[in-house]
Amino acid sequence: MSQTAIELNGISKSFGAVRANRNIDLKIAAGTIHGIIGENGAGKSTLMSILYGFYQADSGRISVAGRPAAIKTPSDAIALGIGMVHQHFMLVENFTVLENVMLGAEGEAVLNSSIGKARAELKRLERDYGLEVNPDAVIEDLPVGLQQRVEILKALYRGAEILILDEPTGVLTPAEADHLFRILRQLKDEGKTIILITHKLREIMAITDNVSVMRQGAMVATRHTAETTVEELAELMVGRHVLLRVEKGEAKPGPVMLSVKNLTVKDARGVTVVDTVSLDVRAGEIVGIAGVAGNGQSQLLEAVTGVRKAVSGTVTLDGTPVELTGEADPIDLRRRGMAHVPEDRHHVGLVLPFEENENAIMGYHWQDKYLKGPLLDIEAIRADAREKIEKYDIRPADCRLKTANFSGGNQQKIVLAREMEQDPKVLIVGQPTRGVDVGAIEFIHKRLIDMRDQGKAVLLVSVELDEIRSLSDRILVMFAGRVVGERGPETSEGELGLLMAGVDKKEAAE
């Protein structure tokens, strides 16, 4: 379309010495899906936060539908028809869907009247856009895919014609991501403009009309998606050639370092979520666990690492039993050589208000190298953090910065650096590249292969089938809390997908 929905001219934004956006120009055509990509910390989310009124630009101009716009708050953006779905949802977890959609937009002096109108409008939006969700469901009881629908419904309820989505598939299963894309195409067909921030280049190629590339706070290129390639976009993002496949030699498995036998775990409601699971991980191999989210993988990792109590079964680490009654001490497991990269970096992996250097030693603060007598050696801790920042290319390179002020991908690298640099015997990794850019994915994959080749035992859980197939020497598939099959990395995505749905192609053939 010739009409411009959004135009940014000369947008710059700094946070102290960090220049997040540098003189950015951008045009987004109305009625299109426009992708914005870049490395972690490239300034994508900052730019969209300026457009949505969370931040004020230090300089530059914004135009919406051809008219100059002063966007000082999210309310200004909403009034201009701009909605935003954040990477980490902005929902009140103990409110219902309807209450969350209405919150801040009640619009009536008599609340009962407002509730009735909101319910009717919510039903219309659900019907028109295929966003079905129970309006009376409580948010904390909904899976993340449905929570995301609520965020989209919130924006549409407020009249959004321009919808910004920040890393929308970072917490979705492949099936949920496919459904989201169908919704986005329908929104586009209705004349809405979609701005999609993502690290996943395949998604950019699959759904966008145009794509803009940011690097180190600057806009370096805009392309028609049909006229570019994944390879070109990756190189524009990183500023160098990026290897888009994992290169690894043949594994040389050694003795069993982690053994799980007949492990059973129940949730808070007494429902069995891990059902008599057995597996071994040997030194010098990566064992990947594939499965649709919610089939017991998360609880399995939590039980193995002592975070969650098990009902029955045994776990041994380098031949020594792990306490499964809920009395396990994660520090004891670390002393014995187990490192753990949790799936949820915000709630389990990091303390966001702490400085980067404080998170960089979390769980390892007892080590002599971080102590001066009975006290923490602050200078040694900060020096160690600076080394990790340089080695893992964490941006900004400031170990005194609050961890909450790093992008999601850089937060992930803080966790990975902390755990990988401890020289563990066994590394438990959940979703290692969630929310991480293509250059950092390449680096993380190389580090995991290096650890395998150094004789470490690696247990990997990921919802990314490409990642599981590329990294794993053996693949276990979980469905409904059980391991339903073991396959090699050469197994097709189709066959793994069937196993993930509980269908064993080999058994069906017999």
KEVOVEX-712561 format. One record per residue (C-alpha): residue number from 1; x, y, z; residue in three letters. Coordinates in steps of 0.2 Angstrom, whole numbers, plus 5000, padded with zeros to 4 digits. Example, Ala and Ser with C-alpha at 12.3 -4.5 7.8 and 13.67 -1.06 7.14 Angstrom:
# residues 2
    nr     xx     yy     zz   rest
     1   5062   4978   5039    ala
     2   5068   4995   5036    ser
***
This chain:
# residues 510
    nr     xx     yy     zz   rest
     1   5000   5000   5000    met
     2   5006   5018   4997    ser
     3   4999   5025   5013    gln
     4   5011   5026   5027    thr
     5   5005   5020   5044    ala
     6   5020   5024   5054    ile
     7   5035   5036   5050    glu
     8   5050   5038   5061    leu
     9   5063   5052   5058    asn
    10   5080   5054   5067    gly
    11   5075   5044   5082    ile
    12   5089   5044   5095    ser
    13   5088   5037   5113    lys
    14   5102   5035   5126    ser
    15   5102   5028   5144    phe
    16   5117   5036   5152    gly
    17   5132   5031   5141    ala
    18   5123   5018   5132    val
    19   5116   5023   5115    arg
    20   5101   5012   5112    ala
    21   5094   5021   5096    asn
    22   5105   5031   5084    arg
    23   5096   5043   5072    asn
    24   5084   5030   5066    ile
    25   5073   5032   5051    asp
    26   5059   5020   5047    leu
    27   5043   5019   5036    lys
    28   5030   5006   5039    ile
    29   5016   5004   5025    ala
    30   4998   5003   5031    ala
    31   4990   4986   5030    gly
    32   5006   4976   5030    thr
    33   5016   4965   5042    ile
    34   5033   4973   5044    his
    35   5047   4963   5053    gly
    36   5061   4971   5064    ile
    37   5076   4961   5067    ile
    38   5093   4963   5075    gly
    39   5104   4956   5088    glu
    40   5100   4956   5107    asn
    41   5103   4974   5113    gly
    42   5102   4981   5095    ala
    43   5088   4993   5101    gly
    44   5072   4985   5093    lys
    45   5062   4985   5109    ser
    46   5068   5002   5114    thr
    47   5062   5009   5097    leu
    48   5045   5001   5099    met
    49   5044   5007   5117    ser
    50   5046   5025   5111    ile
    51   5033   5022   5098    leu
    52   5021   5015   5112    tyr
    53   5025   5029   5124    gly
    54   5035   5020   5137    phe
    55   5051   5030   5133    tyr
    56   5053   5047   5126    gln
    57   5065   5049   5112    ala
    58   5080   5061   5115    asp
    59   5077   5068   5097    ser
    60   5067   5064   5082    gly
    61   5049   5064   5075    arg
    62   5035   5052   5074    ile
    63   5021   5053   5062    ser
    64   5005   5041   5063    val
    65   4995   5040   5047    ala
    66   5004   5055   5039    gly
    67   5001   5066   5054    arg
    68   5014   5072   5067    pro
    69   5011   5063   5084    ala
    70   5017   5068   5101    ala
    71   5017   5051   5110    ile
    72   5022   5054   5128    lys
    73   5013   5040   5137    thr
    74   5005   5023   5132    pro
    75   4988   5032   5133    ser
    76   4993   5043   5119    asp
    77   4998   5028   5108    ala
    78   4982   5019   5112    ile
    79   4972   5035   5107    ala
    80   4981   5035   5090    leu
    81   4976   5017   5087    gly
    82   4993   5009   5092    ile
    83   4993   4993   5103    gly
    84   5008   4983   5110    met
    85   5009   4965   5115    val
    86   5025   4963   5126    his
    87   5037   4949   5126    gln
    88   5033   4947   5145    his
    89   5014   4949   5146    phe
    90   5007   4963   5156    met
    91   4992   4954   5163    leu
    92   4985   4953   5181    val
    93   4987   4934   5184    glu
    94   4973   4932   5197    asn
    95   4960   4942   5186    phe
    96   4949   4934   5173    thr
    97   4951   4937   5155    val
    98   4937   4949   5154    leu
    99   4944   4959   5169    glu
   100   4961   4960   5161    asn
   101   4953   4966   5144    val
   102   4943   4979   5153    met
   103   4956   4985   5165    leu
   104   4960   5004   5162    gly
   105   4946   5005   5149    ala
   106   4930   5002   5159    glu
   107   4922   5017   5151    gly
   108   4905   5018   5161    glu
   109   4900   5026   5177    ala
   110   4890   5010   5181    val
   111   4902   4995   5181    leu
   112   4889   4982   5178    asn
   113   4884   4991   5161    ser
   114   4902   4992   5156    ser
   115   4905   4973   5160    ile
   116   4890   4969   5149    gly
   117   4896   4979   5134    lys
   118   4914   4973   5136    ala
   119   4908   4954   5136    arg
   120   4898   4957   5120    ala
   121   4913   4966   5112    glu
   122   4925   4952   5118    leu
   123   4914   4939   5110    lys
   124   4913   4949   5093    arg
   125   4932   4950   5093    leu
   126   4934   4932   5097    glu
   127   4922   4927   5083    arg
   128   4929   4939   5070    asp
   129   4948   4935   5073    tyr
   130   4948   4917   5079    gly
   131   4954   4922   5096    leu
   132   4943   4911   5106    glu
   133   4946   4911   5125    val
   134   4934   4909   5140    asn
   135   4931   4926   5146    pro
   136   4928   4920   5164    asp
   137   4945   4910   5165    ala
   138   4958   4916   5177    val
   139   4974   4921   5168    ile
   140   4985   4911   5179    glu
   141   4976   4895   5174    asp
   142   4978   4898   5156    leu
   143   4993   4891   5145    pro
   144   5005   4905   5138    val
   145   4997   4903   5121    gly
   146   4980   4908   5127    leu
   147   4987   4922   5138    gln
   148   4995   4929   5122    gln
   149   4978   4929   5114    arg
   150   4971   4939   5129    val
   151   4985   4952   5126    glu
   152   4980   4954   5108    ile
   153   4961   4955   5113    leu
   154   4966   4969   5125    lys
   155   4974   4979   5111    ala
   156   4960   4976   5099    leu
   157   4947   4980   5112    tyr
   158   4955   4997   5113    arg
   159   4953   5000   5095    gly
   160   4971   4996   5089    ala
   161   4974   4998   5070    glu
   162   4993   4996   5072    ile
   163   4998   4981   5083    leu
   164   5016   4979   5089    ile
   165   5021   4961   5094    leu
   166   5038   4959   5103    asp
   167   5045   4942   5102    glu
   168   5028   4934   5101    pro
   169   5033   4916   5098    thr
   170   5047   4915   5111    gly
   171   5035   4906   5123    val
   172   5024   4897   5110    leu
   173   5024   4879   5104    thr
   174   5026   4877   5085    pro
   175   5007   4873   5084    ala
   176   5003   4889   5094    glu
   177   5015   4899   5083    ala
   178   5006   4893   5067    asp
   179   4989   4898   5075    his
   180   4996   4915   5079    leu
   181   5002   4918   5061    phe
   182   4984   4914   5055    arg
   183   4977   4927   5067    ile
   184   4990   4940   5061    leu
   185   4986   4936   5042    arg
   186   4968   4939   5046    gln
   187   4971   4955   5055    leu
   188   4981   4961   5040    lys
   189   4967   4956   5028    asp
   190   4956   4967   5039    glu
   191   4967   4982   5036    gly
   192   4977   4981   5052    lys
   193   4996   4985   5052    thr
   194   5007   4973   5061    ile
   195   5025   4977   5067    ile
   196   5034   4960   5072    leu
   197   5049   4960   5082    ile
   198   5057   4943   5082    thr
   199   5074   4934   5081    his
   200   5067   4920   5071    lys
   201   5072   4923   5053    leu
   202   5061   4908   5046    arg
   203   5046   4917   5054    glu
   204   5051   4933   5045    ile
   205   5052   4924   5029    met
   206   5035   4916   5032    ala
   207   5024   4930   5037    ile
   208   5031   4947   5034    thr
   209   5029   4959   5019    asp
   210   5045   4969   5023    asn
   211   5059   4968   5035    val
   212   5070   4981   5043    ser
   213   5087   4976   5051    val
   214   5095   4985   5066    met
   215   5113   4983   5072    arg
   216   5120   4992   5087    gln
   217   5106   5004   5089    gly
   218   5106   5009   5070    ala
   219   5095   5005   5056    met
   220   5106   4996   5043    val
   221   5094   4990   5030    ala
   222   5076   4988   5025    thr
   223   5071   4974   5012    arg
   224   5055   4967   5004    his
   225   5054   4950   5011    thr
   226   5052   4942   4995    ala
   227   5068   4949   4988    glu
   228   5080   4944   5002    thr
   229   5086   4927   5010    thr
   230   5089   4921   5028    val
   231   5108   4921   5024    glu
   232   5107   4940   5019    glu
   233   5097   4945   5034    leu
   234   5108   4935   5046    ala
   235   5123   4944   5039    glu
   236   5115   4961   5040    leu
   237   5110   4957   5058    met
   238   5127   4952   5064    val
   239   5139   4961   5052    gly
   240   5148   4945   5047    arg
   241   5144   4928   5039    his
   242   5134   4917   5051    val
   243   5134   4898   5051    leu
   244   5116   4894   5051    leu
   245   5119   4875   5054    arg
   246   5127   4866   5069    val
   247   5144   4858   5064    glu
   248   5149   4844   5075    lys
   249   5159   4828   5074    gly
   250   5153   4811   5080    glu
   251   5150   4809   5099    ala
   252   5161   4798   5109    lys
   253   5150   4793   5124    pro
   254   5159   4788   5140    gly
   255   5152   4782   5157    pro
   256   5134   4786   5163    val
   257   5135   4803   5172    met
   258   5116   4805   5175    leu
   259   5104   4791   5177    ser
   260   5085   4793   5180    val
   261   5075   4777   5184    lys
   262   5056   4776   5185    asn
   263   5054   4795   5190    leu
   264   5037   4800   5194    thr
   265   5031   4818   5199    val
   266   5014   4825   5203    lys
   267   5009   4843   5202    asp
   268   5000   4853   5216    ala
   269   4983   4846   5211    arg
   270   4990   4828   5213    gly
   271   4990   4825   5194    val
   272   5004   4814   5188    thr
   273   5015   4825   5176    val
   274   5030   4814   5175    val
   275   5026   4796   5173    asp
   276   5039   4782   5177    thr
   277   5052   4791   5166    val
   278   5069   4782   5164    ser
   279   5085   4789   5155    leu
   280   5103   4789   5155    asp
   281   5115   4803   5149    val
   282   5133   4798   5147    arg
   283   5149   4809   5147    ala
   284   5152   4816   5130    gly
   285   5135   4816   5123    glu
   286   5120   4827   5122    ile
   287   5103   4819   5125    val
   288   5088   4830   5119    gly
   289   5071   4829   5125    ile
   290   5058   4834   5112    ala
   291   5039   4837   5116    gly
   292   5025   4850   5115    val
   293   5026   4861   5130    ala
   294   5016   4855   5145    gly
   295   5020   4836   5143    asn
   296   5031   4835   5158    gly
   297   5048   4841   5152    gln
   298   5049   4855   5164    ser
   299   5044   4845   5179    gln
   300   5057   4832   5174    leu
   301   5071   4845   5174    leu
   302   5065   4852   5190    glu
   303   5065   4835   5199    ala
   304   5082   4830   5192    val
   305   5089   4847   5198    thr
   306   5081   4846   5216    gly
   307   5069   4861   5213    val
   308   5053   4850   5213    arg
   309   5049   4835   5224    lys
   310   5047   4818   5216    ala
   311   5034   4805   5221    val
   312   5045   4790   5217    ser
   313   5060   4784   5207    gly
   314   5079   4787   5208    thr
   315   5091   4799   5201    val
   316   5110   4797   5202    thr
   317   5124   4810   5198    leu
   318   5140   4802   5194    asp
   319   5135   4786   5203    gly
   320   5129   4795   5219    thr
   321   5110   4797   5223    pro
   322   5101   4814   5222    val
   323   5088   4818   5236    glu
   324   5071   4818   5228    leu
   325   5060   4821   5243    thr
   326   5061   4840   5242    gly
   327   5076   4841   5254    glu
   328   5088   4842   5240    ala
   329   5101   4857   5241    asp
   330   5104   4864   5224    pro
   331   5121   4871   5231    ile
   332   5126   4853   5235    asp
   333   5122   4847   5218    leu
   334   5133   4861   5211    arg
   335   5147   4856   5222    arg
   336   5145   4838   5215    arg
   337   5146   4845   5197    gly
   338   5128   4848   5191    met
   339   5125   4865   5182    ala
   340   5107   4870   5178    his
   341   5101   4883   5165    val
   342   5082   4884   5170    pro
   343   5069   4887   5157    glu
   344   5062   4902   5165    asp
   345   5076   4914   5167    arg
   346   5065   4928   5175    his
   347   5057   4918   5189    his
   348   5071   4905   5192    val
   349   5087   4910   5184    gly
   350   5089   4928   5189    leu
   351   5085   4941   5202    val
   352   5081   4955   5190    leu
   353   5084   4970   5202    pro
   354   5101   4963   5206    phe
   355   5117   4970   5196    glu
   356   5124   4959   5182    glu
   357   5139   4954   5192    asn
   358   5128   4948   5207    glu
   359   5118   4937   5195    asn
   360   5134   4931   5187    ala
   361   5139   4921   5203    ile
   362   5121   4917   5210    met
   363   5122   4899   5217    gly
   364   5141   4899   5216    tyr
   365   5144   4913   5229    his
   366   5152   4900   5241    trp
   367   5167   4897   5230    gln
   368   5184   4903   5237    asp
   369   5188   4913   5222    lys
   370   5173   4925   5226    tyr
   371   5177   4926   5245    leu
   372   5189   4937   5255    lys
   373   5189   4928   5272    gly
   374   5171   4926   5277    pro
   375   5165   4941   5266    leu
   376   5162   4942   5247    leu
   377   5176   4949   5237    asp
   378   5167   4962   5227    ile
   379   5182   4967   5216    glu
   380   5185   4948   5212    ala
   381   5166   4946   5208    ile
   382   5166   4961   5196    arg
   383   5182   4956   5187    ala
   384   5175   4938   5185    asp
   385   5159   4946   5178    ala
   386   5168   4957   5166    arg
   387   5177   4941   5159    glu
   388   5161   4932   5156    lys
   389   5153   4948   5148    ile
   390   5168   4949   5136    glu
   391   5168   4930   5132    lys
   392   5149   4929   5129    tyr
   393   5147   4946   5121    asp
   394   5134   4952   5134    ile
   395   5128   4969   5130    arg
   396   5129   4982   5137    pro
   397   5146   4978   5143    ala
   398   5142   4984   5161    asp
   399   5143   4972   5176    cys
   400   5135   4986   5187    arg
   401   5119   4987   5177    leu
   402   5103   4981   5184    lys
   403   5099   4964   5176    thr
   404   5082   4970   5172    ala
   405   5089   4983   5160    asn
   406   5097   4970   5149    phe
   407   5087   4963   5134    ser
   408   5080   4945   5136    gly
   409   5093   4938   5125    gly
   410   5107   4946   5135    asn
   411   5099   4940   5151    gln
   412   5099   4922   5144    gln
   413   5118   4924   5141    lys
   414   5121   4930   5159    ile
   415   5113   4913   5165    val
   416   5122   4903   5152    leu
   417   5139   4911   5156    ala
   418   5136   4908   5174    arg
   419   5132   4889   5172    glu
   420   5144   4884   5158    met
   421   5159   4892   5165    glu
   422   5159   4881   5181    gln
   423   5166   4866   5172    asp
   424   5152   4855   5177    pro
   425   5151   4836   5175    lys
   426   5133   4837   5170    val
   427   5124   4852   5162    leu
   428   5105   4853   5162    ile
   429   5099   4865   5150    val
   430   5081   4871   5147    gly
   431   5077   4881   5132    gln
   432   5095   4887   5129    pro
   433   5091   4900   5115    thr
   434   5074   4906   5120    arg
   435   5073   4924   5114    gly
   436   5091   4924   5108    val
   437   5097   4931   5091    asp
   438   5104   4921   5077    val
   439   5122   4926   5081    gly
   440   5121   4922   5099    ala
   441   5112   4905   5094    ile
   442   5127   4901   5084    glu
   443   5139   4905   5099    phe
   444   5128   4895   5111    ile
   445   5127   4880   5100    his
   446   5145   4880   5098    lys
   447   5148   4881   5117    arg
   448   5136   4866   5120    leu
   449   5145   4856   5107    ile
   450   5162   4861   5115    asp
   451   5156   4855   5132    met
   452   5150   4838   5124    arg
   453   5168   4836   5116    asp
   454   5176   4840   5133    gln
   455   5167   4825   5140    gly
   456   5152   4834   5149    lys
   457   5135   4825   5149    ala
   458   5122   4837   5143    val
   459   5103   4835   5145    leu
   460   5094   4847   5134    leu
   461   5075   4852   5133    val
   462   5069   4863   5119    ser
   463   5053   4867   5110    val
   464   5063   4871   5094    glu
   465   5064   4854   5084    leu
   466   5078   4861   5073    asp
   467   5088   4864   5089    glu
   468   5085   4847   5096    ile
   469   5089   4838   5079    arg
   470   5105   4849   5077    ser
   471   5112   4847   5094    leu
   472   5107   4830   5100    ser
   473   5116   4813   5099    asp
   474   5100   4805   5105    arg
   475   5082   4811   5105    ile
   476   5069   4806   5118    leu
   477   5051   4811   5115    val
   478   5039   4815   5129    met
   479   5020   4814   5128    phe
   480   5008   4815   5142    ala
   481   5022   4814   5155    gly
   482   5030   4798   5148    arg
   483   5045   4795   5136    val
   484   5036   4788   5121    val
   485   5051   4785   5110    gly
   486   5070   4787   5107    glu
   487   5076   4792   5090    arg
   488   5093   4798   5082    gly
   489   5096   4815   5076    pro
   490   5093   4810   5058    glu
   491   5075   4807   5061    thr
   492   5063   4818   5051    ser
   493   5054   4833   5059    glu
   494   5037   4824   5053    gly
   495   5041   4808   5063    glu
   496   5046   4817   5078    leu
   497   5030   4828   5077    gly
   498   5020   4812   5076    leu
   499   5028   4806   5092    leu
   500   5026   4822   5101    met
   501   5007   4820   5097    ala
   502   5008   4802   5104    gly
   503   5008   4793   5088    val
   504   5023   4780   5085    asp
   505   5025   4778   5067    lys
   506   5035   4762   5069    lys
   507   5022   4754   5081    glu
   508   5008   4759   5069    ala
   509   5018   4751   5054    ala
   510   5019   4735   5065    glu
***
